[in-house]
Amino acid sequence: MPKPDFFKTSQGRNIAYHKIKGSGPSVVFLGGFMSDMEGTKATYLEAWAREKGRAFLRFDYSGHGQSLGRFEDGCIGAWADDAQEVIEHLTVGPQILVGSSMGGWIALLMAIRIPQKIAGLVGIAAAPDFTEDSMWGGFSEDQKNTILIDGQLVLESDYSDEPYIITKKLIEDGRNQLVLRAPLSLPFPVRFLHGTADADVDISVALKLLGHVSGDDARLTLVKGANHSFSEPENLTMIRRAIHAVTMKA
């Protein structure tokens, strides 16, 4: 596995990344919560981009993967800051953002913060506002009290041997990053992909997101039987085709 390069943010966080040069618009992959840039989707898209001579960038948020820092010190706002600085400093011109799960929320935050840097957006099982609507909204009173009193809650993960550490900071900061409570303009081609067997982000979230955003070219594709990882070969092909679709219209 090739070693990553590192970018130091203005907050002093060291972000690991892999970047390949090529034609534009470049594709930037935004990973999910406690995920990393070595996942199936990120590496598949890099291989595809390399084959096509397409510029591509993948990276780990602080506290994720090969980037430095502790996961529990992070929050949505900090990880969005990481993404913004990486996009602004390591790419040229408007980008195609591909956001998986939490990365879909991060991509939507980029649409608010740096719309001039976005040529198109592909959301894969996008999970906007999940810290409030899914986590906090789904916690029991005992779990909420644990977070408020102890500052964190430890949950088992279905995807890793490492548990999820849900901090009070994550919940409180998430409330400052919500994107479904105010108008959200996406003035570029947008494709949302969501599986009907997604056990982590309900289809209702995808439908709510599509109904909430404004834009002339936003579409949602529901894929029967696909789960949250959306990493089966046929799913990866759909992601690639979605990127092609938004690129052709960018």
C-alpha distance (Angstrom), angle and dihedral (degrees) to the residues before:
residue distance angle dihedral
M1 . . .
P2 3.82 . .
K3 3.77 116.9 .
P4 3.81 116.2 -107.9
D5 3.76 127.1 -121.7
F6 3.80 118.1 -121.6
F7 3.78 132.1 -130.9
K8 3.80 121.3 -164.4
T9 3.80 113.8 -143.6
S10 3.79 125.4 -144.8
Q11 3.83 87.1 -101.9
G12 3.81 89.8 57.4
R13 3.81 96.5 -107.2
N14 3.82 116.0 144.9
I15 3.80 110.2 -136.2
A16 3.80 120.9 -163.5
Y17 3.79 115.7 -142.8
H18 3.80 145.7 165.2
K19 3.78 119.3 -146.6
I20 3.77 132.3 -179.4
K21 3.78 125.3 -167.5
G22 3.76 123.3 -127.9
S23 3.76 145.8 110.4
G24 3.76 121.5 -32.7
P25 2.85 163.1 -62.7
S26 3.79 86.4 49.8
V27 3.79 120.1 -135.1
V28 3.82 117.8 -128.8
F29 3.81 118.3 -164.9
L30 3.81 117.0 -149.1
G31 3.79 113.1 -164.0
G32 3.76 132.2 -148.2
F33 3.80 138.2 -102.4
M34 3.82 109.9 -56.6
S35 3.80 88.7 -6.3
D36 3.80 127.4 120.4
M37 3.78 142.3 -149.8
E38 3.82 93.4 -97.9
G39 3.79 92.3 71.4
T40 3.80 124.5 119.7
K41 3.80 97.2 -100.4
A42 3.81 96.0 46.6
T43 3.80 95.5 47.5
Y44 3.82 92.8 42.4
L45 3.80 90.9 53.4
E46 3.79 92.1 47.1
A47 3.81 91.0 52.5
W48 3.81 89.9 48.2
A49 3.81 91.8 48.3
R50 3.81 91.5 49.0
E51 3.80 91.0 50.7
K52 3.80 91.4 49.8
G53 3.80 96.0 42.5
R54 3.79 89.5 -115.6
A55 3.81 123.7 152.4
F56 3.80 111.3 -114.6
L57 3.80 138.9 177.1
R58 3.81 131.5 -169.9
F59 3.79 126.6 173.0
D60 3.79 145.0 165.7
Y61 3.79 121.5 -114.0
S62 3.80 114.9 -125.9
G63 3.80 110.2 -74.7
H64 3.80 90.8 22.1
G65 3.78 129.5 101.4
Q66 3.80 113.1 -37.6
S67 3.80 96.8 -11.7
L68 3.78 116.7 105.1
G69 3.79 126.0 -108.6
R70 3.80 137.3 59.8
F71 3.78 118.7 -70.1
E72 3.80 92.4 -137.4
D73 3.81 90.9 57.6
G74 3.80 90.4 61.5
C75 3.79 134.8 84.0
I76 3.79 139.1 177.2
G77 3.79 93.5 -87.3
A78 3.81 93.1 51.0
W79 3.79 92.8 47.5
A80 3.81 89.8 47.9
D81 3.82 87.8 52.0
D82 3.81 88.5 52.6
A83 3.80 91.0 51.3
Q84 3.78 93.8 46.3
E85 3.80 94.5 51.2
V86 3.79 93.2 44.6
I87 3.82 91.0 51.0
E88 3.78 94.0 44.4
H89 3.81 96.3 46.6
L90 3.81 104.8 31.6
T91 3.81 102.7 40.1
V92 3.80 135.1 59.9
G93 3.78 122.2 -141.5
P94 3.81 129.0 -13.0
Q95 3.81 116.7 -21.7
I96 3.79 138.7 -149.4
L97 3.81 104.6 -124.1
V98 3.80 117.3 -152.5
G99 3.81 109.7 -168.6
S100 3.80 123.7 -173.1
S101 3.82 118.9 -159.3
M102 3.83 104.4 -50.0
G103 3.79 85.5 13.3
G104 3.79 87.2 65.0
W105 3.81 88.6 58.6
I106 3.81 90.2 47.0
A107 3.81 89.7 50.6
L108 3.80 90.6 53.1
L109 3.81 89.8 50.4
M110 3.82 87.9 53.1
A111 3.79 88.2 53.6
I112 3.80 87.3 58.8
R113 3.80 97.4 40.3
I114 3.81 104.1 37.3
P115 3.82 109.6 11.9
Q116 3.81 90.1 156.1
K117 3.82 88.8 66.6
I118 3.81 95.2 55.3
A119 3.80 125.1 86.5
G120 3.80 95.7 167.9
L121 3.80 143.0 -15.7
V122 3.79 134.5 -137.5
G123 3.80 117.1 -170.1
I124 3.81 119.1 -163.1
A125 3.81 113.1 -163.9
A126 3.80 85.8 -26.9
A127 3.80 114.2 -154.0
P128 3.81 108.6 -163.5
D129 3.80 116.6 178.6
F130 3.83 92.2 2.1
T131 3.81 95.2 146.1
E132 3.79 89.6 63.2
D133 3.80 105.1 29.3
S134 3.80 101.2 34.5
M135 3.79 106.0 23.5
W136 3.80 106.4 31.9
G137 3.79 92.5 28.1
G138 3.80 90.8 52.4
F139 3.80 99.7 42.5
S140 3.77 121.6 106.0
E141 3.79 119.6 -121.2
D142 3.81 88.9 -103.5
Q143 3.79 91.5 53.8
K144 3.79 91.7 47.7
N145 3.79 90.7 50.2
T146 3.80 90.6 49.8
I147 3.80 90.2 55.5
L148 3.81 93.3 45.4
I149 3.80 94.8 46.4
D150 3.82 103.7 31.8
G151 3.80 96.8 30.0
Q152 3.78 94.1 -125.2
L153 3.79 146.5 43.7
V154 3.82 124.8 -146.8
L155 3.81 116.4 -142.4
E156 3.79 131.3 179.7
S157 3.80 116.0 -110.6
D158 3.80 124.7 -134.8
Y159 3.80 90.2 -154.5
S160 3.79 105.1 44.8
D161 3.78 143.9 24.8
E162 3.79 86.1 -121.3
P163 3.82 112.8 89.3
Y164 3.77 123.6 -127.2
I165 3.79 111.2 -106.3
I166 3.79 107.1 -154.6
T167 3.78 109.4 -165.6
K168 3.76 132.3 -163.5
K169 3.79 86.3 -122.1
L170 3.81 91.0 57.3
I171 3.80 92.4 52.1
E172 3.79 96.5 43.6
D173 3.80 95.0 44.6
G174 3.80 90.4 46.6
R175 3.79 88.8 63.6
N176 3.81 88.5 62.2
Q177 3.82 92.1 52.7
L178 3.82 101.5 49.8
V179 3.82 114.2 138.8
L180 3.81 102.7 -178.7
R181 3.80 96.8 64.8
A182 3.82 99.0 66.9
P183 3.81 134.9 35.6
L184 3.80 112.4 -68.3
S185 3.78 118.1 -160.6
L186 3.80 119.0 -161.3
P187 3.83 103.4 -178.2
F188 3.82 94.7 179.6
P189 3.82 136.0 63.0
V190 3.82 112.0 -63.4
R191 3.80 131.3 -172.6
F192 3.81 122.6 -175.4
L193 3.82 118.9 -165.9
H194 3.81 120.7 -166.0
G195 3.79 134.2 169.8
T196 3.79 122.7 -132.7
A197 3.84 89.6 -139.8
D198 3.80 93.8 54.2
A199 3.81 104.3 135.4
D200 3.82 94.4 -177.4
V201 3.81 104.2 48.4
D202 3.79 114.3 32.6
I203 3.80 120.6 -133.9
S204 3.79 87.1 -117.4
V205 3.81 88.6 70.1
A206 3.81 91.3 56.2
L207 3.79 91.6 48.0
K208 3.79 91.9 47.0
L209 3.81 91.0 49.6
L210 3.80 93.4 49.9
G211 3.79 91.1 48.7
H212 3.79 92.3 46.4
V213 3.80 101.8 51.6
S214 3.78 123.8 79.8
G215 3.79 121.7 -143.3
D216 3.78 141.0 113.8
D217 3.81 96.6 -113.3
A218 3.81 113.7 35.9
R219 3.80 120.1 134.5
L220 3.80 136.4 174.8
T221 3.81 123.5 -151.9
L222 3.80 117.9 -164.2
V223 3.79 112.8 -156.3
K224 3.80 115.4 -154.6
G225 3.80 112.3 -127.2
A226 3.80 97.4 3.4
N227 3.81 115.3 134.8
H228 3.80 131.4 -147.4
S229 3.80 96.1 -83.8
F230 3.82 90.6 58.5
S231 3.81 88.7 -163.6
E232 3.79 105.6 128.0
P233 3.84 114.3 119.5
E234 3.80 92.5 -104.0
N235 3.82 90.1 49.3
L236 3.81 91.8 51.7
T237 3.79 89.5 51.4
M238 3.80 89.6 53.2
I239 3.81 90.8 52.1
R240 3.79 90.9 51.1
R241 3.80 91.2 49.2
A242 3.81 91.0 48.5
I243 3.80 90.0 53.4
H244 3.81 89.2 49.9
A245 3.81 90.8 49.5
V246 3.80 95.6 52.7
T247 3.82 91.1 42.2
M248 3.79 92.6 54.7
K249 3.80 90.1 51.9
A250 3.81 97.2 40.3
